[in-house]
Amino acid sequence: MPKKKSDIPVNSMFDNFNEGISIDKISFRKADFKNAEHYEVAANSHRDEGHTFHIIEKGTVHIEIDFQKYSITAPSVAYMHPNQVHRILDFTDMTVCSLSINDENLNPEYLTFLEEITPAAPLLLINENHLIVTRLFSLCFDFSTQKNNKLQYLLLKDSCNTLVAFLTSQLLNHNKLEAKLPRFEIVAKAFKQSLEKEYRTLKRPSVYASKLNISAPYLNECIKNATGFSVSQCIQDRIILEAKRLLFHTSKSVKEIAFDLGYEDYPYFSKLFFKLTGMTALTFRNKNRE
């Protein structure tokens, strides 16, 4: 197990513009990872600075995203939201096309859709969809190399947004999201977006209801219809997910994690973690580091 850090590492984007767009195509040979240090780097848990799409063109990779394990075989795409923690578990010789783009460069409508579908399972690209993705990525990559083009950044930004739009459309289709959603689904999506931004500071269902201009009972009814869980349960589950991330991927104490998540009452947080997981926070940490 690699040495734990005080914060979850964030992979920064290395781009030519310092504008929040990174694009690359890399081939990996497993034989190149010959020692423990190489494997440690490859398996290092991290978040990405931007919204990241990994298009697997060749080979197979086994990854873990927020404690969910996936085996991804080419041709496929894996989308990582900036909040998600992930790491490589194993891989064969492979070729990966990667695009990472921050909020500022994304079309706001595409960003809204990405927030809705997170977490998204990796998606197999079949037939003409794979060909379209290949062509779009090639266009983006070509623009990234045109150093003498005065409109290079704008061309890259627009072409990358087109690629993001197409990949997002495929993820939406895979999730079978319909254009006309029932009212309770619309409310549930708005609640999820608000929760993702505010879970560290807002813990009461009534506050979320107020932000959405609806009553607390109606919000609870909508969330139960959409998810099968109460608003309180959804809030607690989101907090516990972040707690698990910090317990597994950092060396912060349970008290520090409780404070990070908005709990000044450390014993209350400890009781909440035990209630929802069936084990203490330290037991979770020790069990998952074995």
N, C-alpha and C positions, 0 to 999 in steps of 0.2 A: 504494500500500500504506500503510495507517494506521501511525502511529508505534507501535513495539512497547513493551510495558510489562514491568516486572520480574516481574509475576505475571499469570496469566490472569484477566481481569476476571470478577467474579461479580455477576450481576444480583440485587439484593436484592428481597425481596417487600415491596410497599407495601400493607399491609392495615390495616384499621380497629381491629384488636384487639392488634396486636403479638404475635400468637399463632401465626404461621406459616401463614396461609391468605390467598391473594390471588386474586381473581376479577374478571374484567373482560371487556367486549365492546367491540371497537374496529373502526372502519372506516378503511381507509387508501386514499388516492388517490395513485397514482404521481405525478400532477402536483404534489402537495404537496412532493415531494422535488426541489427545483429546483436545488440547488447541491451542490458537492462535499462540503460539511460534512454536509448531510443524508444523503447516500449513505454517508459514512464512518460515521455513527452507526448507520445501518441495517445496514451490513455488518460492524460490529464483532464480532469473535469473542469469545465469552463462555461461561461456565457459568451455570446458574440455581441459586439458593439452594435451591429445593425441587424436588420431582418435578413436572414441568410438562407439562400437556396443552394443545396448541393445536388447537382444533377449527376447521377452515377451512370457513366457511359460504358464502363467495362468493369467486370468483377463483382464481388460481394463484400459488404461491410456489415459487421455486427455492432450496433450502437445501443447506448442507453440514454434515454431522454427522460429526465425527471422520474427515474426509477422504473421506467417502462423499457423493456428490451425489444429491439427490432432487428430482423435480418433483412437487409436490403440488397436485392440483386438487380443488376442493370437489365434494361434501362429504367431508372426510377428517379424520383425527386424527393428529397427530404427538406422540409421547411423548419427552420429554427427561429422562434420568436426571441427577441433580446432578453426576455426574462427567463427563458428555459435554460436549464443546466444539462449538459450532455457530454459524453465521452465515447471514444472508440474502444470497443472490447476486443475486436479481432477483425482481420480483413484478408482478402486474397490480393493478388496483383490487381490493380484497379486504376481507372482513369476517371477523374472527377472534374466537372466544370462547376465553378462556384461563383455566386454573385451575392455580395452583401451591400445593403443600401440602408441608410438611416432614414428616420422619420421625415426630416426636412426635404429629402429628395424624392420621397414617395408622393404620388398623387393621393390627396386626402381620402378619396373614395376607396382606393385600393387598400390604404391603411386601415380603414374601417372594416373592410371585409377580412383582412388578415387578423384583426383583433377578434372578430367573430368566430373564426374557424380554429383559433388556437385553443387547445393543442391539436395539431393535425398529424395524423399518422402518415408515414411515408407512402408515396403513391407510385404505382407501376405506370410507366408511360408506354402506350401501345400504339402500333400502326402509325397513322398520320400525325397523331399528337406528338409522338417522339420526333418525327421529322420536322414538325413546326418548331418544337423547342430547340432542336439542333440548329436550324436556320437562324432563329432569333438570337440564340447565344453567339453564334458566329458573327452576326451583325454587331452585337454589343462589343464583342472582343475586338473586332476590326476597328471600331471607333475608338477603343481605348488605346490603340497603337498609333493613331493619326496625330502625332505631336505637332505638326505644322498646320493643322486645320484650326482656324480661328474660332470655329464653332464646335470644337471637339467636345467640350464639356456638355454643352446643350444637346448635341447629338447623342452622346453617351447616356445622359440622363433620360432623354425621351425614349431611346431604344430599350434601356433597362426597364423603364416603366411598362413598356409594351410586353416585355418578357414576363415581368411580375404579374401583369394583368392576365396573361394567358395561363400561367401556372396557377394563379389564384382561381381562375375560372374552372380549371380542372379539379382543384381541391374542393371547390364549392359543389361541383357536379358530383364528385365522389361522396360528399357528405349529404347529397340529396336535399340541398337547401332550395326551397321554392321561392319564386319571385314574390308571391303573395303569402305572407306568413300570418297565422292567427294572431290576434291581439296579445295573447299571453306569451307567444314566442318573441314578439317585438319588445315587450316589457322585459322579458328574461335576458335578451341580448343587451339592452340598455343597462340593466342591472349588472351583468357580467363585466361590461366595459368600465362601469363606475367602480365596481369592486376591485378590479385589477389595479386601478390607480390609487384607491383609497384604503385598502384593507389594513394598512399599518396604523392608520389614525382613526378610521371610522369602524366601529364594532357593532353598533345598534341598527337593527333592521329599520326602525322608524326614520333614521337619518337618511338612509338610502331611498326610502319611500318619499321623503320630503324632497330630495334632490330630483326625483322623477315626477314630482307633482301628482302623486297618487297616495292613497291611504296605505298604511302598513298591512292591514288584512288583505287588501287587494293584491299588493305586491307578493305577499306570502302565497296567495292562491295561484298567481301566475307562475311563480317559481316552482311550486309543487306540481303544477300541470306540466311544466317544461322539463323538470329534472327528477321529480319524485321526492325531492328533499325540501325542507323548510329554508327560509332565508337565513336563519341563524346557523343552520347546518352548513350552508354554502359558505358563509363568512368564516366559520371555524375551519372548514376543510381547506380553504385557501391559505389561512394562517398556518395551519399544520403542515401543508405542503412546503411553504417557505421555511418553516422551522426544520423540517427534515433535510432540505437542501443545505441549510447552514450547519446542521449537526454533522452531516456526512462529509461535506466538502470544505469545511473550515475548522479551525481549532478554537473558535470562540466558545466561551463557557455558556452554560445553559442560561445563566443570569444575563449575560450580555445579549444572547439571542432574544430572550424575553423582552429586554429593553428595546432592541432593534425593531421588534414587532409591535411596539406600542404598549407593553405591559410593564408598568412600574411595580405592580404587585407580582413579584416573582413566584411566590407559592401558588397564586391563582393560576398562572400560566402552566406551572408544573402539573397541577391537578387537571387542567384542561387537556394537556398533552396526554396524560395517562388515561383520561376518560375516553378520548377519541382513538387512541392507538392500542390501548391495552398494555402499555409498558411505559416505563419512565423514559425521559429524554436520554439519560445516560445509557440506559439499557439499549435503546434504539441505536445510539452511536456505537457502542461496543459490539453489538450484534452484527451490524453492517460493516464493521471494519475487520471482522474476523477473516 
